[in-house]
Structure formats: C-alpha cells, structure tokens
C-alpha cells in the first residue's frame, strides 16, 4: 500500500476474513438454535426439577433469616419455578410427536407436580394468598394442557404394549400432580387472612391448655423447646386472635391462670416466637392443609401415584425401552426418583411435625402423640429453627452522617437513582449482642417495663415523661407526628449516651439497651416505614441527614490527616460540634428565650428544625439537676412506650409480612401484650 489505498489482494483478504467471521458466528448461532430446537424441552424439565429442589432447600430458612441475598435467590426461584413449568407445558402442547421422544409426554404430569410446589413454601408474599382464585384458574388451564399432551403423544399411539404401560404410568402421575397442585391452591386460600378470620369465628374462641408433657427433660431448669413448641399450639388461638382482631374468651377449666415469674420470661418469649412461626406456617406453607384428614388423603394419593408410576414406567421400559432416547429415559428416572424422595421426605416431616402431635392430642390419641414427641426429641429435630432471626435492625443517624460516601458504589447508586436504597443497605445493620448487652437482656428489661408501668398502648412516651416530672417535653411526643418524634428523640438519645464521655456511674447495660431501642426505631423509620402508623415522610429524614452532613462538612474542614483517619471518633466529634458551635450560634440568634417559653424551636429553618429541637432538648437535660443515669432511665421508658405504641398500631398485614423476612422484634412485643392479658399480669397494657 504505497499511495494509502488498499491493493486488490489486500481487499480480497479482508473480504475473506469478514466472511469467515460471519460464518463462524452463524455456525455458533445455528448451533445454539439447533441445541434448543432438539433439547429445549429436556433442558426446561430438568431446570424445573432443580428449581423445586432449591425451593425445598431454601424455602423454610426465611422464617429465621433476614438475609437480603437469600430473599433475592428465593424470589427468583419462586417466580422462575412457575414460569418454567407453565412455559414447558405450553411448549409440549404444540411440539410435534415422534416415537423416539415419546417420553416427553410422560413429563407433563411432573410439571403439574412441580406447579404444586414443595410443602415449605406456597406463597412468597402475603399478596399471593389473596390471588388464590388466579391460581385456581391457572390450575384448570394447566391440567387441561397436561391432559392434552398425554392424549396427543401417548393415547393416540397406544397400539404397543409398552405405550399402554406408559399411558398408565402417565395417568398415575397425572393424579399425583393434580392432587399436589390442588393442595397448593387450597393452601393459598387457607393462608388468606380472611380465611383465618372465618375459621377462627367458627370456633368457640376459647384457649384450652392441655396437660403438660412431663417426660420431656429440662435443661438447666428451663422448659424444653419441644414442650414450648407444643405449648405454642395450645396457645395458638391467642396468636390467631391477634392477627384477626378477634375477642378472646379464655377457657380456664384446667385451673386458674398462673402469673409467670421473671425466671420464665425467656420461655414466654420463645412461646410467642414459636406461635409466630406457626402463623408463618399457615400464611406461607401448606401446613393449614397438610395436617388435616384431606391433607393426609392428598399425601397418600401423591405418594401411591408416584410409586405406581415408577413401577409402570419400569415395565414400560422393559417392554419397549429400545425405541426411546437414552437421554429421555435418564431424565424420566431422575424425575421419578426425585418425586419419590421429595414425597417421602414430605410425608416424614408431616408425620413428625408438632402439628401432627397437636392434632393427635385434640382427638385423644395421647400415647401416639407422646411417642412422636419423644421420637422428635431423640432424633434432635431442630425446633430451634422455628425461633426468629434473633437480630434487631439498627440505623444510627450520626454514624451515617460521618460515613464515607465517595466510593464507586455510592456514585453508581446516585447515577441510577438508587442512592436511598444503597444507604439503607450499607448503613443499616443488625444487633445480636455484645459484651455489655444481649438480646435476652433487652427482652428482660422491656418485660419489666411492660409489667410494672400502667401506661397503655396509646401513650408513645408522654406517660413516661409525665411520670418523671418532665411534662415540659410533652410537645416532643404529643404535638409532633410520630416520625418527627422518633427523629428528635433518636438524636437526643445519641447525644445523651455519647456526651459527656468518661462517666463511670452510668449503667452500661441500660445505656446499650437504650441506644439499641433508639437505633431500632430509626431503622424502622428509614428501612421499614410501612410498619409505622400514620404518615412516614422520607423528606424529614433526608432533611435531617442533609443538615447533619452540612455540619459535618464544616467540622471536618479543620481536621488534620491524622484526625481524619480516626474514623471511630468521627460521630463523637460531630456530637461535640453540634453542642459547641451550633448551639452557641443558635443562642446568638436570640432564640433561647423562645425556647424557654414555648418548649421547642419555632423560628429555625424548616429543614433543620428537628435537629435543633433535639439539641435544645439535650441542653435542657444536661443543665438540669438530674444526672446522666437518671435521664437514661427516663429515655429508656420513653422508647419502650413508643415501641409498644407502634407495635399495637402497626397494621396486622405488616406484622404478617415480617414473618417471611426473619421476623421483627416489634412483632414479638406486639404479641406479648395479649399473652400478658391472658396470664393476668396486667389488666391494662
């Protein structure tokens, strides 16, 4: 190429190279199309089976896990399982039949079985139960589709003995699939809150506590988890009554109610947690159907149909197996073996379930129920898996304000408009215990506050302030919306705990529990605002964040590189700044007189009013004659009242939704109230 133009030889070489690349890509695309055309059904059937195994393995974990990644995986598997089975059935109905691939029609009933789903997950979300009629319509369509596939492929080719056996195997499997799919639709209907209300209204509304199982051992003087779980069944009407707003009529023919001592607090908490786990079973699994006479019949039909299909298929292969594709035969055996194993596991779990024990107790088969309970204990059946996640969400505003938000993920989230979601994911955390406090300590302290104070669930902190002669701060809970009260007292709590530092008289456990409750309420405000009654305005939280960010920016400008590296001190430094320069600047604006008269900031900028109110409250507390320990006790009482108020006024649907996310501490506290009433601990809570 002397003059900058391509020679004819070079141009021809370029054309050949381009043609070669094009042909290579065409062959690759053609290969994929050929693979999908010949083996697409096989791939989808195997994928459907794998999704069923994944759902079975992970479906029950969300009752005690709040992992976001687990929820995403389970959500994708739940949606993909139905879509895959429905798509494959539709593809089978229009596919051309051939002798070699005649076995693909045998897979249609397995797809019905897969649409029935595993026993440990029927609904991913509460709304799925309300759409049970849609699932019923889908059931009718898919059953007709599967029947058409069997007729098209097998019934029309029934001349050979092996084909007749395959037809019989398909019909047996069809009956099993129809039973399982119908069971799922029925479970969705029973899991609807309105259905639970109807079933509860039909009963007499009385709680009958049966005779305790004395043969179970005690661990360190505590009631065994198995006994508590059985007790949860006998008290389950309390839980159902709370979710359906039913009036409970306590039936005490077994003796007068006893007041649990403080040593029994842990057991009562476990009882409530296991009752919520049973409610999870009703809402999100097939428990409402499995443990009935109809459910037992469905299990028998499904298992016997699968066994019969396996035997008939084996005979069919022996008669005319040479005419089938070897790959199709292997896939058929995998589907049959998998169905047998899953059905056997399901039957064993159903028999060894405490639902079965409770059912046997109700019909008077005490010996058989005791035998199953003892067997569960001997094989160490994991009753602990029914307990909630044991972690409490945490979100601290000051810590978030001083955090570094210059990373690539923060930048990307901002560009995609997902900044708030990223902040929730990154800056929210969970508490499971530390050297000063555990979740059990929190439960004990909150319990004491609940049973010793006559406050009611309508007070969200004003009773605690009034009781401790702090009525001047009632405006912060009575005259403000709930979201603003949480925001203001969260900042106040953080300042009281952080400042002044170095005090030795403060009860570290009380300080940690108070901070824990404060961060938890902030977590609900930011991450789960739907659990808060009334309106929850995100712009208030964002305004407070922006205000604190501005002050942090001013504060950090004077930092040296060494000081900036001490990230653990940054939130304390921001607290110092808020009570230093900011407080004195407010005083220069001649607002102090208005604060003393009105009780809160009236002339502050709207976006900063909550931050300023919190600072003024803290300054008022700090300059009062009471010490830090006293104020911590008062603030703790305020947070307990606020949590009980939120728990009672949160919608029942919100409480039900949290059961599929590992559970919430506030849901446990909400259900503790009717149990306290039941045990006559308090007449007004």
N, C-alpha and C positions, 0 to 999 in steps of 0.2 A: 504494500500500500504506500505508493510513493507520493501521490498527489492528494492524500487524505480521503480518497474514495476506496471502497471495498472492491477487490478484484472479483471476477465471476466465480473463481474457485472458492474463495473465502465465503462469498454469499451463499453458494451451494452448500458448504459445510454448515453454515448457520441454519439453513433450512432443514437439513438432515437432523441436526441436533434438536431443533424445536419439535420436529415430527416425532423423534424418539421419546422426548419428554412427554409429549401429548399422548402417545401410545401407552407409555408406562402408566400415566395417570388413569387413562381409560381402562387399562387392564386391572389396575388396583380397584377403581370404582366398580368395574364389572365383577371382579372377584367378590367384593362385599355384597353386591346385589345378588350374585349367584348364591353366596352363602346364606343370605337372608331368605331368598326365594326357596331354597331347599330345606333349610334347617331353622327357619324363623319360629315355627310353632314349637319345635323342641326346645329352643332357647328360652322362649317365653314361659313354657310349662315348668322348666327347671327353675327359672327365676321366680315364678310364683311360689314354688315349694320352698326355696331359700328364704323368701320374704316371710313365709309362715314360721319357719324356724327362728328367724331373727325376732319376730314379734313375740314368739313364745319365750325366748331367752330374755328379752328386754322389757316386755310389757308390764311386768309386775314391779320393776325396780323404781318406777317413778313415784310410787307411794311413799318411799323413804329416801328419795334423792331429788335434789333441786338443781342438778347439773343441766346447764343450758345445752351443752353438746349432746347429752343423752336425749333431751326433748327434741332436738332437731333431727337426730337419727331416727327416733321413734316416729316422729311426724312424717318424715319422708317414707319410712317403711309402711306406715299405716295407709297413707294415700296411694302409694305405689302398689300395695297388695291388691286392693280392689280394682284399680285401673288395669293392672296386668292381667288379672283373671278375666275381667269383662272383655278386654281387647282380644285376648286369646280365644275366648268363646265365640266372639263375633267373627274372628278370622277363620275359625274352624267351620262355621256355618256356611261360608262362601267358598271354602277351599275345595278343590277337585279331589275326588276319592281315587285311590289306587290300592291294589292288593298289597303292595309292599308296605305302604304306610297306613294300613287299616287300623293299626293300634292307636293312632292319634285320636280316633273317635272314643276310644276307651278312656282317654284322659279328660273328656268333658265332665263326667261326674266328679272327678278330683278337683276340677276348678270350682264346682259348686261347694265342695268340701272346704276349699280354700277361702271362698267367699264367706263361709260360716265363721272363719277365723278361730284363733285359739281361745281358750276359756278365760285367759287372764287379761284380755283387752277386747272389748266390744266397741267402746266409744273412746275416741281420743279427747274430745272436748264435750262439755255438758250439752252443747247445742246438737250434737249427733243424736242424743236420745230424743230430742224434740222432732227430729226428722225421721222417726221410725216408719211413718207412712210412706215416705220416699223409698226407704229401704225395702218395704213390703212390695212396692211397685217394681223395684229392681229385681226382687226375688221372683216375681211372676214372669218377668221378661227373660231372665237368665235360665229359669227352669224350662221354659218353652224352648229356648235356644239349645240347651243341652239335650233335651228330648229330640229335637230336630236333628242334631248332629248324630245321635245314636241311630236314629231311623235312617238317615241318609247314608251313613257309612256301613253300618253293621246289619241292620234289619233287612235292608234291600239286598244284602249279599249273604243271606243266611243258608244258602244251599249246602255248604260244607259243615261237617260236624264240629270242627274247630271253631268256625264262625258262630255256630249256635251256642257253644260254651262261652265264647267271648261276649255274645249278646247277654247271656245270663249273668256273667260277671259284671257287665256294664249296668244292668238293671239293679243288681245288688248294691253296687257302688252309688248308683243314682239315688236309691232310697236313703243311703247313709248321708250323701251330700245334701239332699233335700231336708232331712231331719236336722242336720247341723246348721244349715242356712236359716231354716225356720226358727231354730233355737236362738240364733243371734238376733233376729228381728224381734222376737218375743222379749229377749233380754233388754234390747233398746227401749221397748215400750215400758217394761217394768222399771227401768232406770230413770224414767222421766219423773221429775219432782211431783207432778200432778198425779201420776200413778201411785207414788209412795203415799201421797196425801189420802188418796181414795182407799188404799189398803189399810192405812192407819185408822181411818174413820170407821172402817168396818169392824175393827177390833174393839174391845171394851176399854182400851186406853189405860189399862192397869199394869203396873210393873210387878211381876212375880219373881221373887228371888228364891231359887231352889236351894235345897240343902247343899252345903259346901262339900267339895271332894276332899276328904281328909287324907286320902292315901298319897296325895302329891307331897313331895318334900318341900321344906322351907329352906331357903338359902340365907343364912345369917338372920333368921327371924322374919324375913320378908316372904310374902306370898309368892309362890312360883308364877312365872309368866303364863304357864298353861292355865292355871287357876284364874288368873286375872283375865285371860282371853275368854274363858268360859263365862266369867262374871260379866264381861262386856256384852255377851249375847243376852244374858238375862236382863241387863240394863239398857238394851238397845232401843227400847221404846222411848227412853229419855232423849236419846240422840235423834231418833226419827221425829219425835215431837218438837224438838228444837228446830229442825230443818223445815218442818211443815207448819210451825206456829200452832201446834195442837195443844190443848189444855190437858195436862197430865192428871190422872186420878190415881194416886198411889194406893196400891193394894197391900196392906200390911198384915195379912192373915198369918204370915210366917213369924210374926213377932214385931215388936216395936223397933223403929229405926234407931240405930246407934250412931252417935257422933264420932266420926273417925278422929283419932288422936293425931297430933302433929307427926308422930312417927309413921303414920300411914299416908302421909302426903304423897310420897313417891309412888306408892301403889295406886292411889286415886288418880294421879296424873297419867300413869300407864293405862289405867282403866279407860280414861277418856280418850287417850291416843288410840287404843285398840278399838274403841267404839267408832272413832272416825275412820279407822282402817276398814271396819265392817261397812260403813257407809260408802267408802270408796269401792268396795266390792259390789255393792248394789248399783252404784252410779256408772261404773266404768268396766265391770266384768259381767260374766254370766251367772254370778252367784245367786241372783234372785230366781233363776230358772233351774240351775243345776240341782240345787238341794231341795227339790220337790219331787213328788211322785212322777209328774210329767217329765221332769228332767232326767230322772232315773230311766224312764222308758226310752227317751231320746238317746241316752248313752248306750243302752242295750241295743237299740236298732242300729246305731252308728257302728258299734264295735262288731256286732254279729254280721252286719252287711259288709264290713271291710274284710273280716275273716273269710266269709263266703266268697267274696270277690277274689281274694288271694288264691283260694283253693281252685275255684273255677278257672281262673286265669292260668294257673299251673297246668291244669288238664288241657286247656286250650292250646298252650304252647307245646305240650306233648303230642297233640294230635296234628297240628299244622304249623309248628313253630318255624319250619324252614322257609315258609313264604313271607315271613316278617323281617323287617330291617333289624339288624342286631342292635343298633343304637336305640331304636324304639323299644325293643324288648328290655334293654338295660334300664331305660328311663321308666318304663312301666313297673319294673321291680323296685326301683328306688321310690317311686310314688306309693306303691303298695306297702313296702316296708316302713316308709316314713309315716304313712297314715296309721298303720298298726301301732307303731311305737308311740306316736302322739296320742292316739286314743287310749292306749293302755296307761300312759302317764296321766292323762286327764282323769281316767277312772280311779286310779290310785289316789290322786290328790283329792278327788271328791270324797272318796270313802274315808280318808284320814283327816279330812277337814274338820275344824271345830264346828262348822255349820252342820255337819252330819251329827256330831256329838250333841249339839243343842237340839236338833230335830229329834234324836232318839230320846233325849230326856223329856221332851214335850209329850211324846207318845207313850212314855212309861217304860222304855227299854233301858233302864239304868245300868244293868250289868254290861250290856253290849257297849253302851256309851263309855262306861268306865274302862272297858278293855281297850277301846280305841284311844282314849285319852292316855292311858298308861303306855300304849304302844308308841304314841307320838312322843311321849317323854323319853322312852327308852331309845328311840332312834334319833333323839335330839332334833326333832322337827323345829325349824327356825322360827319360833313365834316372835323372836325379836325383830324379824323383818317387817312385822306389822307396826312397829313403832315409827314415829315420824322421823324426819331427817336429823333432828337434834341440833340444828344450826339456826341461828337467828340473823336475819339480814341487818346490815349495818351501812349507814351512809353519814359521813361527817362533813359538814359544810366547810369548816375551816381547813381541814385536811385537803379537801378537794380544791379549795381556792389557791393553795400554795403548791399544788402539784404541777409538774412539768407537762405542758401540753403542746410541745413543739415537735413531737415525733411524727414519723411518716403516716402512722395510722390515724392520728388526730387530724393531720392535714387532709388525708384521703376522706375521712368521715365528714369533714367540713365541706369538701367539694361535692360530695354525694348527698348532702343534706341530712346526714345521719349523725350529726355531732351530738345531739342529745342522747340518742341511743348508745353511742360509743361511751359517753360519760357515765351513763348508767352501768354499762358493762364493766368499764375499767375501774371506776371509783367506788362502786358498791362492793361490799364484801359480806362475809358471814362470821358469826361468833360461835365457837363451840366450847370455849373455856380457856382460862389462862391461870397463872399462878395465884391471882387474887380472887378469882371468881369462876364459878362453873354455871352451866345452865341449871343444874339442880339447885344451886344457891339462889339463883333468880326465882325459880319456882317457889322455893320455901318463903322467901321474903315477900313475894307478891301474894302468896297464900295468906300469910299473917296479916297483911294489909287488908285483904278482902274480908276476912272473917272478924276483924276487930273494929272496922270502921262502918258506921251506918251512913253511907253516902248515897247509895243508889246509882243506877247506870246513867241517869240523866245529868249528873254533875260531871263536868270534864275538867275539874281542878279547882273550882270555886269553893267547894266544901273543904278541901284541904287548906286553902288559903284562909277561909273563914275560921276554921278550927284552930289555926295557929296565929290568930290575930293579925292576919295580913290582908284584910279586906281591901286595902288601898290598891292592891294589884288585881282586883277582880275584873277590871276593864280588859286585862290581857287575855281573859278566857270567856267572859260574858259578852263583851262589846265587840269582839272580833270573830270573824269566821274561823272555823277550825283550822284551815290550812295556815292562816296567819298566826294563830296561837302556837301551832307546832313549830313554825319557823322562829318565832320570837323566843320561845322557851328553850328551843334547841340551842340557840346561840347563848342564852343566859346560862344554861347548864354547862356548856363548854367553857365559858369564862369562869364560872364558879369553881369548876374542877381544876382548870389549868392555873388559876391565879388566886391568891399569891402562892408561889411554889415554896416548898420546904416545910410545910406544916406537918407535924408528926401526930397531932391529936386526931386527925381525920381517919375515920374507919375506911380502910382501903376497899374492903368488900362492898360497903354501901356506896362508895364513890364509883366503883366499877359497875355496879348494878344500875345506878342512876344514869351513868353515861351510856350503858348498854340500852336502856329503855329509850333514852333520848335519840340515840343513833337509829334505833329500830323504827321509831315513829317517823323520823326523817326519811328512812328507807321506804316506808310505806308511801309517804308523800311524793317522793321522787320516782320510785320504781313501780309501785303498785297503787296509784292514786284512786283506782276504781274501788278499793277497799275502804276508802274514807267516806263517811256520809256527807251529804251536801256537795257543794261545788269545790273542786280542787283545781286551782288556777296555776298552770305551769309558769305563767309570766311572773307571778310573785316570787317563785323560787329562782327563776332566771334573773330577775331584778336584784335579788339579794346576792346572787353569785357575781353579777357584774359589779355591784357596789364593793363587795369584798375583793374582787380582782383588782379594781382600781386602787384600793388602799394597799393591797399587797404590792402592786407595781410601784407606788410611791415609797413604800417601806423598803423594798429590795434595791432601790437605786443607790442607796448609801452603803450597801453591803460590800465587804471585801470578798475576793475569791474564796478565802478560807471559810468565811461565814456562810457563803452561799452553798458550799459543799456540805455543811452540816444540815442536811435536809430534815433530820428528826426534830430540829429546833424551830423549823420554819413556822409551824402552826402556833407555837407558843409565842414566837416573835410577832406574828400578826395579831395575836390577842393583846400583847403589850402595846402595840401600835394603836389598836382600836381604843384602848383605855388611856392612851397617852395623848398624842397629838390630836386625834379625832375628838376626844372628849373635851379637851381644852378649847378646840376650835368651836365646838358647839356652845360652850359657855360664853365665848366671845360674841356669839350671835344673839345674846340676851334671851336664850330660850329656857334658861334654868328656872326662872320664875314661873313660866307657864307649865313647866314640868311639875313643879311642886304643887301647883293648884289643880291642874287637870289630870295629872297622873300619867300622861304619855305625850309624846311629841306630836304637836298639831301642825307646826309650820315647816317640818322637814320636807325635802323633796319626796314626791310620791314613791319613786323607785328605791329610795333609801330609808323610808320610814320604819320598816320592820327592823332593820339593822340598828337604827338609832334608838328605837324603843327598847330593844334588847340591852343596849349599852346603858341606857338610863336605869333600867330595872336593876342591872348588875351593880351600878354605882350606888343605888339606893340600898341594896342588900349589903354591900361592902361597908358602907358607912353606918349601918345600924349596929345596935349593941350586941346582937347575936353573933355567934362565931360561925365559922365555915361548916362545921359538923352539923349544927342545927339547921342551917339553910339547905344542906344536902338532904337531910331527913324530910324537910318540907317539900323540896322539889321532887324527891322520890315519891312521896304521897301524891303529888300533883300528877306525875306521869302515870301512876297506877290508875288513878281515876280517869285520866284521859284515854288510856288504853282500854279500860272496861267500857267506857262510853262508845269508843269506836267499834269495839267488838260487838256490842249489842245492837248498834245502829247500822252496822255493815249489812248489806243485803245477803240473804241466805244463799243466793246463787253465787256470790263472790266467795263465800266460805266453801261452797261445794267445789268451785273451780280450783281452789288452792289444794284440794286433796290430791289432784293429779300432778302437782308441782312439788311434792315432798312435804306438803302441809305448811301451815303458818302458826306461829306461837299465838297470835291473836285469835285464831280459830279455836285453839285448845282452851284459852282463857274464856272465850265465849261459851263453850260447852261446859266449863266448870261451874258456871252460875246455876243452871238447873240441877246439877248434881249437889251443889251446896244446899239448894232449896229442898231437894229430895231427902238429904240427910239431916235436915232441920238444923243446919249450922247457923243459918241466918234467915230471918223472915223477910227481910227487905234488902236485896242486893241490886 
